[in-house]
Amino acid sequence: MVLVGATGAVGTEVLRILEQRDFPVDELVPVASPRSVGRKLRFRGGDLEVVGLQQKVFEGADLAVFDVSEELSLEWAPVAAESGAVVIDKSAAFRMDIDVPLVVPEINADQVRNPPKGIIATPNCTTTAMVMPVAALHRKWTVNRLVLATYQAASGSGQPGVEELWEQTQLAVKEPDAVREGRAGDVIKGGDTFVHPIALNVIPKCGSVKDDGYTSEELKLCHETRKIMGLPDLKVTATCVRVPVVTGHGVAVHAEFDSAVSLEHARALLAEAPGIELADDVGAHDYPTPLRATTQDACYVGRIRRDLFDDRALEFFSVSDNLRIGAALNAVQIAELLI
Ligand SMILES: NC(=O)c1ccc[n+]([C@@H]2O[C@H](COP(=O)([O-])OP(=O)(O)OC[C@H]3O[C@@H](n4cnc5c(N)ncnc54)[C@H](OP(=O)(O)O)[C@@H]3O)[C@@H](O)[C@H]2O)c1
């Protein structure tokens, strides 16, 4: 197996999950940028030496997991596939390609067999946190509209995003008076990853700006959900917001269905759905939070309510560890299906 982007936020988690799930690997080749070449990564009690990205690393490999930027995946995933490896790609490079299956194992595992281009894509981590419970409910009631608001962690922007949050938080802690007096903005400034300060702030823009004022993350939620669920006309609208959380993406979901929904039945469907953990007793302070979901392999769903004015609509809040669900875990689950 070749792991491209082994030193990044998702790649590090892939190594951890391969160990935790005892995934059978004869040889694991970690690949990263030239600045990491020669670095040692711990794996199963030994050291793996990071190598650079070149065609020969894929020779003889049956599986290549890509945890790098869209640009690098676009260039190198086909090279890996041509060398005979099945590629599992976590970037957005191939997600909307009609010859590339977009897979959430709990929903459409059947699509991993014989991918036409030798490439299987995994969805955006926010899409996964939302589509798992929506798909579970869709088995009973046909979903026809989703209105979403996301609460996305800094690690969704990779390791540099986490470092920016951490550095700004430390600066703010050193200047408590400025923070108390409402002058935190004088102490912490935006960085390379987030234009505005991410510590002590929320930023209602994730990804790049696209048509009609939407961002790339908002459009991914729409298009990827349609593809995964096989519902090309599903109406999806979203506002994506970055929050000062290290790991764990939250999504507030308003889901409209074709007929009246039963709260009790919705809870039962979610409770029995694979990969979902109900956290739905608000009176007992039982609801999903990022800290609860971090390092866990479940998508937590709670605050489930019927719309006050529409008996065909449900509200709920869903949270999952963005580095695992919809990223590293998703990829390892796909690899398990392939073997
Ligand atoms: N973070 C998430 O929550 C999340 C969730 C789902 C999907 N994704 C997607 O997964 C991919 C990886 O994201 P991430 O968050 O793990 O990013 P990241 O933390 O920034 O890691 C990027 C990785 O790419 C490597 N890299 C950079 N330039 C390279 C080059 N020229 N050749 C080879 N390797 C190179 C880096 O190596 P160095 O360490 O040497 O720089 C690092 O291992 C992205 O496409 C992202 O959109 C991320």
The ligand as an ORCA input file, in Angstrom:
! r2SCAN-3c Opt
* xyz 0 1
  N      -8.763     17.541      7.052
  C      -9.947     17.004      6.870
  O     -10.842     17.025      7.733
  C     -10.254     16.334      5.564
  C     -11.384     15.522      5.501
  C     -11.708     14.902      4.295
  C     -10.908     15.104      3.197
  N      -9.805     15.890      3.287
  C      -8.960     16.035      2.095
  O      -7.823     15.190      2.287
  C      -6.684     15.768      1.654
  C      -5.560     15.936      2.679
  O      -6.008     16.846      3.679
  P      -5.248     17.089      5.054
  O      -6.223     17.822      5.891
  O      -4.646     15.829      5.568
  O      -4.062     18.093      4.562
  P      -2.673     18.446      5.269
  O      -2.728     18.202      6.734
  O      -2.300     19.794      4.789
  O      -1.663     17.353      4.640
  C      -1.255     17.429      3.290
  C      -0.301     16.274      2.957
  O       0.119     16.425      1.607
  C       1.540     16.295      1.567
  N       2.111     17.016      0.424
  C       2.122     18.343      0.200
  N       2.804     18.612     -0.939
  C       3.234     17.422     -1.426
  C       3.993     17.032     -2.547
  N       4.459     17.925     -3.425
  N       4.246     15.711     -2.732
  C       3.783     14.788     -1.868
  N       3.047     15.090     -0.761
  C       2.777     16.399     -0.555
  C       1.986     16.897      2.866
  O       3.300     16.529      3.141
  P       4.246     17.453      4.127
  O       3.852     17.108      5.529
  O       5.600     17.008      3.765
  O       3.954     18.889      3.777
  C       0.961     16.251      3.808
  O       1.331     14.917      4.080
  C      -7.170     17.102      1.031
  O      -7.529     16.909     -0.315
  C      -8.414     17.441      1.856
  O      -9.322     18.225      1.152
  C      -9.442     16.491      4.451
*
